[in-house]
């Protein structure tokens, strides 16, 4: 046995030995930088793009930061980074022999994004899957995050290589799925829930964005995208609905102006409470 282990090629598909590496599933989890101490990691997921995943990430990070907690945001959406724009961050992150350093927002949220490493924020990232996966891992392993109570990961949409890298490489304590009211979304949410089950990651709940528009005169909500199906989907999978965000011009303007930390509203307080209780 010892002789065979010494000559191991680490390719179990061609080996018949009953060695210790076969006793359990292989872990792909990556270690953080030695100077990083992250307590809880929460992924913000969407089955498709354009439903407001980055908005929800920014709002949750801001809400927990207002509670005087240490918060970080890892922007894992390499080809469509939106987090720096929401927080009004520009320029390039610093680095030294210890690693890269995240950039702090006005209220002290720590952010790392590919847009904080590019010469121009409008430069497209035209990379293949393995390179994107490597960048996501480096944001976890090579960044000096320091002490972080809650790390939010703005995940790439879908169920392909990039989100799979996050699920396998980062120690996710749970995910929040962001959706919108259209009926098509029930199928998309189902895919995200099933992927989380396959990866053995808890789904903390659902957040519906663009849920309604509130009339500025009478205050009545109007479902401009049709009747919501989020409660049905949540019941199907025994999940919680953590919040319903309105289609609000003020929120859109805050993101465009890099002033999301000034938002007013308690739409995601329940989601923040759940995350803080982990």
ChimeraX commands (.cxc) that place a marker at each C-alpha (Angstrom):
marker #1 position 0.00,0.00,0.00 radius 0.5
marker #1 position 2.73,2.50,1.02 radius 0.5
marker #1 position 4.60,1.89,-2.23 radius 0.5
marker #1 position 1.44,2.53,-4.24 radius 0.5
marker #1 position 0.76,5.75,-2.32 radius 0.5
marker #1 position 4.26,6.98,-3.06 radius 0.5
marker #1 position 3.63,6.42,-6.77 radius 0.5
marker #1 position 0.14,7.98,-6.65 radius 0.5
marker #1 position -0.80,9.99,-9.74 radius 0.5
marker #1 position -3.82,11.56,-7.95 radius 0.5
marker #1 position -6.06,10.27,-10.73 radius 0.5
marker #1 position -8.58,8.04,-8.95 radius 0.5
marker #1 position -10.28,7.09,-12.23 radius 0.5
marker #1 position -7.28,4.91,-13.17 radius 0.5
marker #1 position -6.60,3.47,-9.71 radius 0.5
marker #1 position -8.12,0.58,-7.81 radius 0.5
marker #1 position -6.48,1.26,-4.44 radius 0.5
marker #1 position -8.70,1.91,-1.43 radius 0.5
marker #1 position -6.65,4.85,-0.14 radius 0.5
marker #1 position -7.77,7.61,2.29 radius 0.5
marker #1 position -8.51,10.06,-0.53 radius 0.5
marker #1 position -11.45,7.84,-1.50 radius 0.5
marker #1 position -13.03,7.94,1.94 radius 0.5
marker #1 position -14.94,11.18,1.38 radius 0.5
marker #1 position -15.78,13.70,-1.33 radius 0.5
marker #1 position -12.94,15.96,-2.38 radius 0.5
marker #1 position -13.18,19.52,-1.06 radius 0.5
marker #1 position -12.42,22.38,-3.43 radius 0.5
marker #1 position -12.71,25.07,-0.74 radius 0.5
marker #1 position -10.00,27.70,-0.94 radius 0.5
marker #1 position -8.35,29.31,2.10 radius 0.5
marker #1 position -8.46,33.03,2.66 radius 0.5
marker #1 position -5.41,35.25,2.89 radius 0.5
marker #1 position -3.59,34.78,6.23 radius 0.5
marker #1 position -4.54,38.35,7.16 radius 0.5
marker #1 position -8.24,37.79,6.46 radius 0.5
marker #1 position -10.79,36.63,9.02 radius 0.5
marker #1 position -14.26,36.29,7.50 radius 0.5
marker #1 position -16.97,34.97,9.81 radius 0.5
marker #1 position -19.98,34.48,7.51 radius 0.5
marker #1 position -20.26,34.31,3.71 radius 0.5
marker #1 position -23.61,34.86,1.96 radius 0.5
marker #1 position -24.07,34.48,-1.78 radius 0.5
marker #1 position -26.59,36.67,-3.62 radius 0.5
marker #1 position -27.81,34.62,-6.56 radius 0.5
marker #1 position -30.03,35.01,-9.59 radius 0.5
marker #1 position -30.95,32.43,-12.17 radius 0.5
marker #1 position -30.76,35.07,-14.91 radius 0.5
marker #1 position -29.23,38.49,-15.38 radius 0.5
marker #1 position -30.95,41.83,-15.02 radius 0.5
marker #1 position -33.16,41.14,-11.98 radius 0.5
marker #1 position -31.31,43.40,-9.51 radius 0.5
marker #1 position -28.84,41.07,-7.84 radius 0.5
marker #1 position -26.22,43.81,-7.39 radius 0.5
marker #1 position -28.85,46.19,-6.04 radius 0.5
marker #1 position -29.93,43.68,-3.40 radius 0.5
marker #1 position -26.29,42.97,-2.52 radius 0.5
marker #1 position -25.60,46.69,-2.08 radius 0.5
marker #1 position -28.72,47.26,0.03 radius 0.5
marker #1 position -27.98,44.31,2.32 radius 0.5
marker #1 position -24.35,45.36,2.77 radius 0.5
marker #1 position -25.40,48.93,3.57 radius 0.5
marker #1 position -28.11,47.79,6.00 radius 0.5
marker #1 position -25.71,45.62,8.02 radius 0.5
marker #1 position -23.03,48.31,7.94 radius 0.5
marker #1 position -25.55,50.72,9.48 radius 0.5
marker #1 position -25.76,48.27,12.37 radius 0.5
marker #1 position -22.04,48.89,12.97 radius 0.5
marker #1 position -20.99,45.48,11.68 radius 0.5
marker #1 position -17.92,44.86,9.53 radius 0.5
marker #1 position -19.12,44.12,6.01 radius 0.5
marker #1 position -17.40,43.11,2.78 radius 0.5
marker #1 position -18.63,42.67,-0.78 radius 0.5
marker #1 position -16.85,40.31,-3.17 radius 0.5
marker #1 position -18.02,41.14,-6.69 radius 0.5
marker #1 position -17.81,37.74,-8.38 radius 0.5
marker #1 position -19.67,38.92,-11.49 radius 0.5
marker #1 position -16.42,39.35,-13.42 radius 0.5
marker #1 position -17.90,40.14,-16.84 radius 0.5
marker #1 position -20.69,42.39,-15.52 radius 0.5
marker #1 position -19.40,44.15,-12.39 radius 0.5
marker #1 position -21.89,46.66,-10.95 radius 0.5
marker #1 position -20.90,46.99,-7.29 radius 0.5
marker #1 position -18.29,49.79,-7.65 radius 0.5
marker #1 position -20.79,51.90,-9.60 radius 0.5
marker #1 position -23.46,51.47,-6.91 radius 0.5
marker #1 position -21.07,52.62,-4.19 radius 0.5
marker #1 position -19.37,55.35,-6.24 radius 0.5
marker #1 position -15.94,53.68,-6.15 radius 0.5
marker #1 position -13.33,54.62,-8.74 radius 0.5
marker #1 position -9.61,54.10,-9.17 radius 0.5
marker #1 position -7.47,51.04,-8.61 radius 0.5
marker #1 position -7.01,48.93,-5.50 radius 0.5
marker #1 position -3.64,48.91,-3.78 radius 0.5
marker #1 position -1.43,45.85,-3.37 radius 0.5
marker #1 position 1.81,44.90,-1.64 radius 0.5
marker #1 position 3.69,41.74,-0.68 radius 0.5
marker #1 position 0.76,40.67,1.52 radius 0.5
marker #1 position -1.79,40.77,-1.30 radius 0.5
marker #1 position -4.46,43.06,-2.75 radius 0.5
marker #1 position -6.48,45.39,-0.56 radius 0.5
marker #1 position -10.21,46.02,-0.98 radius 0.5
marker #1 position -11.44,49.57,-1.41 radius 0.5
marker #1 position -13.58,51.12,1.33 radius 0.5
marker #1 position -16.87,52.84,0.56 radius 0.5
marker #1 position -17.90,56.08,2.27 radius 0.5
marker #1 position -19.44,54.18,5.20 radius 0.5
marker #1 position -16.70,51.57,5.44 radius 0.5
marker #1 position -17.97,48.62,3.37 radius 0.5
marker #1 position -14.98,46.74,1.96 radius 0.5
marker #1 position -15.29,46.04,-1.78 radius 0.5
marker #1 position -13.26,44.04,-4.28 radius 0.5
marker #1 position -14.27,44.02,-7.94 radius 0.5
marker #1 position -12.55,43.53,-11.27 radius 0.5
marker #1 position -13.46,47.14,-12.11 radius 0.5
marker #1 position -11.15,48.26,-9.30 radius 0.5
marker #1 position -8.24,46.61,-11.08 radius 0.5
marker #1 position -8.81,47.90,-14.63 radius 0.5
marker #1 position -7.34,51.08,-16.12 radius 0.5
marker #1 position -10.80,52.03,-17.39 radius 0.5
marker #1 position -14.07,50.85,-15.82 radius 0.5
marker #1 position -15.61,50.52,-19.30 radius 0.5
marker #1 position -12.93,48.07,-20.48 radius 0.5
marker #1 position -14.65,44.75,-21.28 radius 0.5
marker #1 position -13.41,41.59,-19.61 radius 0.5
marker #1 position -13.18,39.15,-22.51 radius 0.5
marker #1 position -12.00,36.04,-20.70 radius 0.5
marker #1 position -12.76,32.36,-20.96 radius 0.5
marker #1 position -14.28,30.37,-18.10 radius 0.5
marker #1 position -11.09,29.09,-16.41 radius 0.5
marker #1 position -9.58,32.60,-16.25 radius 0.5
marker #1 position -12.81,34.01,-14.77 radius 0.5
marker #1 position -12.85,31.19,-12.21 radius 0.5
marker #1 position -9.24,31.97,-11.30 radius 0.5
marker #1 position -10.05,35.65,-10.75 radius 0.5
marker #1 position -12.96,34.77,-8.44 radius 0.5
marker #1 position -10.71,32.50,-6.38 radius 0.5
marker #1 position -8.04,35.20,-6.16 radius 0.5
marker #1 position -10.58,37.68,-4.78 radius 0.5
marker #1 position -10.99,35.23,-1.91 radius 0.5
marker #1 position -7.42,33.97,-1.46 radius 0.5
marker #1 position -5.23,36.94,-2.40 radius 0.5
marker #1 position -7.21,39.87,-0.98 radius 0.5
marker #1 position -6.40,41.15,2.50 radius 0.5
marker #1 position -9.96,41.49,3.80 radius 0.5
marker #1 position -9.00,41.89,7.46 radius 0.5
marker #1 position -11.78,41.23,9.98 radius 0.5
marker #1 position -15.18,40.87,8.29 radius 0.5
marker #1 position -18.37,39.87,10.10 radius 0.5
marker #1 position -20.45,39.35,6.94 radius 0.5
marker #1 position -19.18,38.89,3.40 radius 0.5
marker #1 position -21.69,39.23,0.57 radius 0.5
marker #1 position -20.77,37.63,-2.74 radius 0.5
marker #1 position -22.46,39.22,-5.75 radius 0.5
marker #1 position -22.55,36.06,-7.83 radius 0.5
marker #1 position -22.62,35.72,-11.61 radius 0.5
marker #1 position -26.08,34.86,-12.99 radius 0.5
marker #1 position -27.03,31.37,-14.11 radius 0.5
marker #1 position -25.68,27.94,-13.20 radius 0.5
marker #1 position -22.50,27.75,-15.26 radius 0.5
marker #1 position -18.75,27.75,-14.57 radius 0.5
marker #1 position -18.51,31.03,-12.65 radius 0.5
marker #1 position -21.30,30.43,-10.12 radius 0.5
marker #1 position -20.10,26.83,-9.73 radius 0.5
marker #1 position -16.67,28.19,-8.79 radius 0.5
marker #1 position -18.23,30.28,-6.02 radius 0.5
marker #1 position -20.26,27.34,-4.71 radius 0.5
marker #1 position -17.23,25.05,-4.64 radius 0.5
marker #1 position -14.42,27.43,-3.66 radius 0.5
marker #1 position -16.01,29.70,-1.05 radius 0.5
marker #1 position -17.43,28.49,2.30 radius 0.5
marker #1 position -20.97,29.76,1.72 radius 0.5
marker #1 position -23.15,29.83,4.82 radius 0.5
marker #1 position -26.22,30.36,2.66 radius 0.5
marker #1 position -27.56,32.08,-0.43 radius 0.5
marker #1 position -30.31,34.59,-1.11 radius 0.5
marker #1 position -32.05,34.25,-4.47 radius 0.5
marker #1 position -33.15,37.44,-6.24 radius 0.5
marker #1 position -36.07,37.25,-8.62 radius 0.5
marker #1 position -38.67,39.40,-10.40 radius 0.5
marker #1 position -42.46,39.05,-10.77 radius 0.5
marker #1 position -42.72,37.49,-14.25 radius 0.5
marker #1 position -44.12,33.96,-14.43 radius 0.5
marker #1 position -41.03,32.78,-16.33 radius 0.5
marker #1 position -39.01,33.45,-13.18 radius 0.5
marker #1 position -40.55,30.55,-11.28 radius 0.5
marker #1 position -38.66,28.19,-13.58 radius 0.5
marker #1 position -35.44,30.19,-13.23 radius 0.5
marker #1 position -35.71,30.24,-9.43 radius 0.5
marker #1 position -36.29,26.50,-9.44 radius 0.5
marker #1 position -32.98,25.99,-11.24 radius 0.5
marker #1 position -31.13,28.12,-8.67 radius 0.5
marker #1 position -32.75,26.27,-5.76 radius 0.5
marker #1 position -31.92,22.88,-7.25 radius 0.5
marker #1 position -28.31,23.93,-7.84 radius 0.5
marker #1 position -28.00,25.01,-4.21 radius 0.5
marker #1 position -29.35,21.62,-3.12 radius 0.5
marker #1 position -26.84,19.82,-5.33 radius 0.5
marker #1 position -24.01,21.85,-3.77 radius 0.5
marker #1 position -25.41,21.35,-0.24 radius 0.5
marker #1 position -25.71,25.09,0.41 radius 0.5
marker #1 position -28.74,26.40,2.39 radius 0.5
marker #1 position -31.16,28.77,0.66 radius 0.5
marker #1 position -31.95,31.51,3.18 radius 0.5
marker #1 position -34.88,32.85,1.19 radius 0.5
marker #1 position -36.11,34.83,-1.80 radius 0.5
marker #1 position -36.14,38.55,-2.55 radius 0.5
marker #1 position -38.38,39.91,-5.28 radius 0.5
marker #1 position -37.14,43.01,-7.08 radius 0.5
marker #1 position -39.34,45.29,-9.24 radius 0.5
marker #1 position -42.29,43.86,-7.34 radius 0.5
marker #1 position -44.52,46.90,-7.72 radius 0.5
marker #1 position -44.66,50.63,-8.36 radius 0.5
marker #1 position -46.12,52.80,-5.63 radius 0.5
marker #1 position -48.37,55.62,-6.82 radius 0.5
marker #1 position -46.90,58.95,-5.62 radius 0.5
marker #1 position -50.40,60.40,-5.20 radius 0.5
marker #1 position -52.54,57.73,-3.55 radius 0.5
marker #1 position -49.81,55.38,-2.32 radius 0.5
marker #1 position -51.39,52.31,-3.91 radius 0.5
marker #1 position -49.03,49.64,-5.28 radius 0.5
marker #1 position -49.36,48.69,-8.96 radius 0.5
marker #1 position -47.96,45.42,-10.34 radius 0.5
marker #1 position -46.56,46.71,-13.62 radius 0.5
marker #1 position -44.93,43.38,-14.52 radius 0.5
marker #1 position -48.01,41.32,-13.76 radius 0.5
marker #1 position -49.06,39.30,-10.76 radius 0.5
marker #1 position -46.26,38.13,-8.52 radius 0.5
marker #1 position -45.55,34.39,-8.25 radius 0.5
marker #1 position -42.86,34.54,-5.56 radius 0.5
marker #1 position -45.14,33.33,-2.77 radius 0.5
marker #1 position -46.10,30.26,-4.80 radius 0.5
marker #1 position -42.47,29.45,-5.57 radius 0.5
marker #1 position -41.47,29.98,-1.94 radius 0.5
marker #1 position -44.25,27.67,-0.74 radius 0.5
marker #1 position -43.23,25.02,-3.27 radius 0.5
marker #1 position -39.70,24.85,-1.85 radius 0.5
marker #1 position -40.63,25.73,1.76 radius 0.5
marker #1 position -38.64,28.96,1.61 radius 0.5
marker #1 position -39.13,32.41,3.14 radius 0.5
marker #1 position -39.90,35.55,1.17 radius 0.5
marker #1 position -37.40,37.95,2.70 radius 0.5
marker #1 position -38.54,41.10,0.97 radius 0.5
marker #1 position -40.24,42.75,-2.00 radius 0.5
marker #1 position -38.50,45.74,-3.53 radius 0.5
marker #1 position -40.46,48.37,-5.46 radius 0.5
marker #1 position -39.54,49.69,-8.88 radius 0.5
marker #1 position -38.37,53.00,-7.46 radius 0.5
marker #1 position -36.74,55.79,-9.54 radius 0.5
marker #1 position -34.94,56.99,-6.40 radius 0.5
marker #1 position -33.17,53.64,-5.99 radius 0.5
marker #1 position -32.13,53.64,-9.65 radius 0.5
marker #1 position -30.82,57.20,-9.32 radius 0.5
marker #1 position -28.90,56.29,-6.15 radius 0.5
marker #1 position -27.13,53.46,-8.00 radius 0.5
marker #1 position -26.33,55.66,-11.00 radius 0.5
marker #1 position -24.92,58.38,-8.74 radius 0.5
marker #1 position -22.90,55.96,-6.59 radius 0.5
marker #1 position -24.97,56.90,-3.56 radius 0.5
marker #1 position -26.69,53.64,-2.65 radius 0.5
marker #1 position -25.54,54.09,0.97 radius 0.5
marker #1 position -27.99,57.02,1.28 radius 0.5
marker #1 position -31.07,54.93,0.48 radius 0.5
marker #1 position -34.13,55.17,2.69 radius 0.5
marker #1 position -36.41,52.17,3.14 radius 0.5
marker #1 position -36.87,49.06,5.26 radius 0.5
marker #1 position -37.66,46.58,2.47 radius 0.5
marker #1 position -34.75,44.26,3.30 radius 0.5
marker #1 position -34.69,44.58,7.10 radius 0.5
marker #1 position -36.08,41.04,7.47 radius 0.5
marker #1 position -33.38,39.68,5.17 radius 0.5
marker #1 position -30.70,41.55,7.13 radius 0.5
marker #1 position -32.12,40.21,10.42 radius 0.5
marker #1 position -31.87,36.66,9.11 radius 0.5
marker #1 position -28.31,37.13,7.89 radius 0.5
marker #1 position -27.26,38.69,11.20 radius 0.5
marker #1 position -28.75,35.73,13.10 radius 0.5
marker #1 position -26.64,33.14,11.26 radius 0.5
marker link #1:1,2 radius 0.2
marker link #1:2,3 radius 0.2
marker link #1:3,4 radius 0.2
marker link #1:4,5 radius 0.2
marker link #1:5,6 radius 0.2
marker link #1:6,7 radius 0.2
marker link #1:7,8 radius 0.2
marker link #1:8,9 radius 0.2
marker link #1:9,10 radius 0.2
marker link #1:10,11 radius 0.2
marker link #1:11,12 radius 0.2
marker link #1:12,13 radius 0.2
marker link #1:13,14 radius 0.2
marker link #1:14,15 radius 0.2
marker link #1:15,16 radius 0.2
marker link #1:16,17 radius 0.2
marker link #1:17,18 radius 0.2
marker link #1:18,19 radius 0.2
marker link #1:19,20 radius 0.2
marker link #1:20,21 radius 0.2
marker link #1:21,22 radius 0.2
marker link #1:22,23 radius 0.2
marker link #1:23,24 radius 0.2
marker link #1:24,25 radius 0.2
marker link #1:25,26 radius 0.2
marker link #1:26,27 radius 0.2
marker link #1:27,28 radius 0.2
marker link #1:28,29 radius 0.2
marker link #1:29,30 radius 0.2
marker link #1:30,31 radius 0.2
marker link #1:31,32 radius 0.2
marker link #1:32,33 radius 0.2
marker link #1:33,34 radius 0.2
marker link #1:34,35 radius 0.2
marker link #1:35,36 radius 0.2
marker link #1:36,37 radius 0.2
marker link #1:37,38 radius 0.2
marker link #1:38,39 radius 0.2
marker link #1:39,40 radius 0.2
marker link #1:40,41 radius 0.2
marker link #1:41,42 radius 0.2
marker link #1:42,43 radius 0.2
marker link #1:43,44 radius 0.2
marker link #1:44,45 radius 0.2
marker link #1:45,46 radius 0.2
marker link #1:46,47 radius 0.2
marker link #1:47,48 radius 0.2
marker link #1:48,49 radius 0.2
marker link #1:49,50 radius 0.2
marker link #1:50,51 radius 0.2
marker link #1:51,52 radius 0.2
marker link #1:52,53 radius 0.2
marker link #1:53,54 radius 0.2
marker link #1:54,55 radius 0.2
marker link #1:55,56 radius 0.2
marker link #1:56,57 radius 0.2
marker link #1:57,58 radius 0.2
marker link #1:58,59 radius 0.2
marker link #1:59,60 radius 0.2
marker link #1:60,61 radius 0.2
marker link #1:61,62 radius 0.2
marker link #1:62,63 radius 0.2
marker link #1:63,64 radius 0.2
marker link #1:64,65 radius 0.2
marker link #1:65,66 radius 0.2
marker link #1:66,67 radius 0.2
marker link #1:67,68 radius 0.2
marker link #1:68,69 radius 0.2
marker link #1:69,70 radius 0.2
marker link #1:70,71 radius 0.2
marker link #1:71,72 radius 0.2
marker link #1:72,73 radius 0.2
marker link #1:73,74 radius 0.2
marker link #1:74,75 radius 0.2
marker link #1:75,76 radius 0.2
marker link #1:76,77 radius 0.2
marker link #1:77,78 radius 0.2
marker link #1:78,79 radius 0.2
marker link #1:79,80 radius 0.2
marker link #1:80,81 radius 0.2
marker link #1:81,82 radius 0.2
marker link #1:82,83 radius 0.2
marker link #1:83,84 radius 0.2
marker link #1:84,85 radius 0.2
marker link #1:85,86 radius 0.2
marker link #1:86,87 radius 0.2
marker link #1:87,88 radius 0.2
marker link #1:88,89 radius 0.2
marker link #1:89,90 radius 0.2
marker link #1:90,91 radius 0.2
marker link #1:91,92 radius 0.2
marker link #1:92,93 radius 0.2
marker link #1:93,94 radius 0.2
marker link #1:94,95 radius 0.2
marker link #1:95,96 radius 0.2
marker link #1:96,97 radius 0.2
marker link #1:97,98 radius 0.2
marker link #1:98,99 radius 0.2
marker link #1:99,100 radius 0.2
marker link #1:100,101 radius 0.2
marker link #1:101,102 radius 0.2
marker link #1:102,103 radius 0.2
marker link #1:103,104 radius 0.2
marker link #1:104,105 radius 0.2
marker link #1:105,106 radius 0.2
marker link #1:106,107 radius 0.2
marker link #1:107,108 radius 0.2
marker link #1:108,109 radius 0.2
marker link #1:109,110 radius 0.2
marker link #1:110,111 radius 0.2
marker link #1:111,112 radius 0.2
marker link #1:112,113 radius 0.2
marker link #1:113,114 radius 0.2
marker link #1:114,115 radius 0.2
marker link #1:115,116 radius 0.2
marker link #1:116,117 radius 0.2
marker link #1:117,118 radius 0.2
marker link #1:118,119 radius 0.2
marker link #1:119,120 radius 0.2
marker link #1:120,121 radius 0.2
marker link #1:121,122 radius 0.2
marker link #1:122,123 radius 0.2
marker link #1:123,124 radius 0.2
marker link #1:124,125 radius 0.2
marker link #1:125,126 radius 0.2
marker link #1:126,127 radius 0.2
marker link #1:127,128 radius 0.2
marker link #1:128,129 radius 0.2
marker link #1:129,130 radius 0.2
marker link #1:130,131 radius 0.2
marker link #1:131,132 radius 0.2
marker link #1:132,133 radius 0.2
marker link #1:133,134 radius 0.2
marker link #1:134,135 radius 0.2
marker link #1:135,136 radius 0.2
marker link #1:136,137 radius 0.2
marker link #1:137,138 radius 0.2
marker link #1:138,139 radius 0.2
marker link #1:139,140 radius 0.2
marker link #1:140,141 radius 0.2
marker link #1:141,142 radius 0.2
marker link #1:142,143 radius 0.2
marker link #1:143,144 radius 0.2
marker link #1:144,145 radius 0.2
marker link #1:145,146 radius 0.2
marker link #1:146,147 radius 0.2
marker link #1:147,148 radius 0.2
marker link #1:148,149 radius 0.2
marker link #1:149,150 radius 0.2
marker link #1:150,151 radius 0.2
marker link #1:151,152 radius 0.2
marker link #1:152,153 radius 0.2
marker link #1:153,154 radius 0.2
marker link #1:154,155 radius 0.2
marker link #1:155,156 radius 0.2
marker link #1:156,157 radius 0.2
marker link #1:157,158 radius 0.2
marker link #1:158,159 radius 0.2
marker link #1:159,160 radius 0.2
marker link #1:160,161 radius 0.2
marker link #1:161,162 radius 0.2
marker link #1:162,163 radius 0.2
marker link #1:163,164 radius 0.2
marker link #1:164,165 radius 0.2
marker link #1:165,166 radius 0.2
marker link #1:166,167 radius 0.2
marker link #1:167,168 radius 0.2
marker link #1:168,169 radius 0.2
marker link #1:169,170 radius 0.2
marker link #1:170,171 radius 0.2
marker link #1:171,172 radius 0.2
marker link #1:172,173 radius 0.2
marker link #1:173,174 radius 0.2
marker link #1:174,175 radius 0.2
marker link #1:175,176 radius 0.2
marker link #1:176,177 radius 0.2
marker link #1:177,178 radius 0.2
marker link #1:178,179 radius 0.2
marker link #1:179,180 radius 0.2
marker link #1:180,181 radius 0.2
marker link #1:181,182 radius 0.2
marker link #1:182,183 radius 0.2
marker link #1:183,184 radius 0.2
marker link #1:184,185 radius 0.2
marker link #1:185,186 radius 0.2
marker link #1:186,187 radius 0.2
marker link #1:187,188 radius 0.2
marker link #1:188,189 radius 0.2
marker link #1:189,190 radius 0.2
marker link #1:190,191 radius 0.2
marker link #1:191,192 radius 0.2
marker link #1:192,193 radius 0.2
marker link #1:193,194 radius 0.2
marker link #1:194,195 radius 0.2
marker link #1:195,196 radius 0.2
marker link #1:196,197 radius 0.2
marker link #1:197,198 radius 0.2
marker link #1:198,199 radius 0.2
marker link #1:199,200 radius 0.2
marker link #1:200,201 radius 0.2
marker link #1:201,202 radius 0.2
marker link #1:202,203 radius 0.2
marker link #1:203,204 radius 0.2
marker link #1:204,205 radius 0.2
marker link #1:205,206 radius 0.2
marker link #1:206,207 radius 0.2
marker link #1:207,208 radius 0.2
marker link #1:208,209 radius 0.2
marker link #1:209,210 radius 0.2
marker link #1:210,211 radius 0.2
marker link #1:211,212 radius 0.2
marker link #1:212,213 radius 0.2
marker link #1:213,214 radius 0.2
marker link #1:214,215 radius 0.2
marker link #1:215,216 radius 0.2
marker link #1:216,217 radius 0.2
marker link #1:217,218 radius 0.2
marker link #1:218,219 radius 0.2
marker link #1:219,220 radius 0.2
marker link #1:220,221 radius 0.2
marker link #1:221,222 radius 0.2
marker link #1:222,223 radius 0.2
marker link #1:223,224 radius 0.2
marker link #1:224,225 radius 0.2
marker link #1:225,226 radius 0.2
marker link #1:226,227 radius 0.2
marker link #1:227,228 radius 0.2
marker link #1:228,229 radius 0.2
marker link #1:229,230 radius 0.2
marker link #1:230,231 radius 0.2
marker link #1:231,232 radius 0.2
marker link #1:232,233 radius 0.2
marker link #1:233,234 radius 0.2
marker link #1:234,235 radius 0.2
marker link #1:235,236 radius 0.2
marker link #1:236,237 radius 0.2
marker link #1:237,238 radius 0.2
marker link #1:238,239 radius 0.2
marker link #1:239,240 radius 0.2
marker link #1:240,241 radius 0.2
marker link #1:241,242 radius 0.2
marker link #1:242,243 radius 0.2
marker link #1:243,244 radius 0.2
marker link #1:244,245 radius 0.2
marker link #1:245,246 radius 0.2
marker link #1:246,247 radius 0.2
marker link #1:247,248 radius 0.2
marker link #1:248,249 radius 0.2
marker link #1:249,250 radius 0.2
marker link #1:250,251 radius 0.2
marker link #1:251,252 radius 0.2
marker link #1:252,253 radius 0.2
marker link #1:253,254 radius 0.2
marker link #1:254,255 radius 0.2
marker link #1:255,256 radius 0.2
marker link #1:256,257 radius 0.2
marker link #1:257,258 radius 0.2
marker link #1:258,259 radius 0.2
marker link #1:259,260 radius 0.2
marker link #1:260,261 radius 0.2
marker link #1:261,262 radius 0.2
marker link #1:262,263 radius 0.2
marker link #1:263,264 radius 0.2
marker link #1:264,265 radius 0.2
marker link #1:265,266 radius 0.2
marker link #1:266,267 radius 0.2
marker link #1:267,268 radius 0.2
marker link #1:268,269 radius 0.2
marker link #1:269,270 radius 0.2
marker link #1:270,271 radius 0.2
marker link #1:271,272 radius 0.2
marker link #1:272,273 radius 0.2
marker link #1:273,274 radius 0.2
marker link #1:274,275 radius 0.2
marker link #1:275,276 radius 0.2
marker link #1:276,277 radius 0.2
marker link #1:277,278 radius 0.2
view
